[in-house]
């Protein structure tokens, strides 16, 4: 996931960004029109949608990521634990099958761009996803949970990521917010509280 921004260059940015059409998108300098916390020790990355490594995902917008401090440390409960927001143009609809297809395309592409195919050929297997609706949380249009089973391109071993997805719209904005909470840890682990706090504190407008 990290260090994939090198592949996201020379793309046109959405009108709401305030960036001129022919400028290169700079995720570090981009000022989000919403409020999503940035915390000490948590890495932040932003890049454009359509996503360079998953072009079949049919949206336009920005992906805004928050990595736990231990995201790449396998010995911690923060390994592969992170969150990302899709800030999307318009009001696309989401159901369990749509999310399954999006996540399958996303992680298939992510593995490809972060791996040497000659070194994982014997270990690679298709990404599988399973998503279902759950009780809609306060402020959400819909809430889902499920899993992604895939090859961990860091350890070169299979991994199952648990996921929670929140869909929200905001009054007066022709935008859709899709917030993904990701971790291989069970939902009872306290890492989920830290990840979910980003969504609890989320505000549609920049303060």
N, C-alpha and C positions, 0 to 999 in steps of 0.2 A: 504494500500500500504506500508506505513512505517512499519518497524519492521518485515518484512517477510523474512529477510535474514537468520534467524535461520533455515529456511527450506531448504536453498540452500547450502548443504554441500556435500563433498566427490564426486564432479562431475569432470569429466575430462575436461580440458580446451582446447580451440582451439590452434592450432600450433602457430599462429601469436602472441600469448600473451607473448611468451618468458618464460612461466612457465612450469616447469617439469610436466610430465604426471600425476604423483601420488600426486601432491601437491593440497591442498585445495585452492580454489579460494578466494582471499581476495579483495573484491571490493574497500576497502579503500586504499589499497596499489598498486592496479593495475595501471599501467601507460598506458593510452590510446595512440595509435599510431596516433590519430587525435587530433584536437583542438576543444573542446567544453567548453565554458566559465564556470567557477565556480565563483559565486558571493557571497559577504558577505550577510548573512542572508538566503540564499537559501540552503536547504539541498540537499545532493548528495547521491544517492544509486546506486550500480552496482551489477548485478548478472548475472549468466550464462543463455544462451539460448541453449538447450531446457529449458523452464520455468517450474519450479517444480509444480506450481499450474495450468499450462495450457499445459500439455505435448503433446496435439494434434497439437500445432503450430509447423510446421515441419522445423525449422531452427536451425542452430548452430551459436553461437556468444555471444555477450554481450549486456545486456540492461543497459543503462546509463541514470539516472533519475535526473531531476532538479525540486525540489519542491519550490513553492513560499513560502515566510515567513508565509503567512496566510493560507496555504493549509488546515489546520484542524480547522480554525476559521470561523464558519458559518456566523458571522456577518460582514465579510469583502468580498470584491469582489475577493479575492484571494482563497476563499474556493474551494477546488477540482480543483484548477488551477495549472497546472504543465506541464512539457514536458518530453518526454523520447525518446532516440535514440536507435534504434536497429542497431548494428554493426554486419553484417551477413556475413558468409562465402559464396563465390560464387555469382551467379547472378540470384537469384530466381525472377520470374515474379510476378507482382502485378497488379490486376485490382480491380474494386469496389467490386465484390463478394468475392474475396480472402480476402480483408481487412475487409469486414463485418464479415466473418467467423472467422478471427483471433481475432478481437475485441470482438466478442461474447464469444469465448472460454476464452479469457484473463480475461474479467470482471466477467464472471461466476465463474471462478476459484478464482479470487481475493476476491469476496464476500464470497465464501466458507471458505477460509483460515483465513479471518478476522472476522468471525461471529460465534456465538454460535447458532447452528441450532435449538436448543430447544427454543431460544428466538425470532427467526425471522420466525418460521414456518408459522405463520398466515399472515405474511407480504410479504413473498418471492414470486416473479413472474419471469418468464423467461426474461433474458436480450435480448433486441432487438437492432439491429444496422441498420443504413441506411447510405450508402456511395455513393457518385457520383463524377465523375471527375470534376475538375474546371480548369480554365485557368492555364496552366503550368507556374509556377514561374521561374524566372531566375535561372539557374543552376540545376533545377530539371529535371529528366527524365519524371516524372509525378507528378501531385499535385491533391489531393482529399480533399473533405470536407464532413461533415455529422454529425451524432449524435449517441449516445449510451444512451438508456433508461434502467434504472436499479434501484435496491434498493441501496440506500446510506447506507452502513453498519455502518456509524458513527451516522447519525441522525435517522436511521431506517425508512426513508421516501423515496418515489420515487424521482429520480433525472434524469435530462437529461443533458448529457455532450455533448457540441459541440466539434467537432474535426476537425483538419486540418492535413493532412498527406503529407509529402514530400518524394519522392523517388529520390535517387542520386547514381551515381557511380563515381569513381575517376580514372583517367588515371593511368595505370600501377598497379592497385590493383584489385585482384579477390575478391572484397568485394562489398556489397550493404549497403547503409545507408538509414534507414527508420526513419524519424523524425516525432514524434507525438506531436501536440500541443493540449492541453485539457483544457477546462473550461466550466462551466455551464453558464457563462456570455455571453451575445450577442457579436457578433464579433465587434461591435462598441465600446465596453468597452476598456479602456486603458490597462487592464491587458493583452490583446492579444499582444500589442506592446512589452511589457516586455518579454513575452514568445517567441515571434517571433524573438527577437533580438539574441537569442542563435543561431538560424539557419542563420541569416544574418552574424553573426561573425564566423560561423563554417568553419573550414579548414580541408582538407583531411589529411594533414600532421602536426605532432606535431612541433611547432616552438621552 
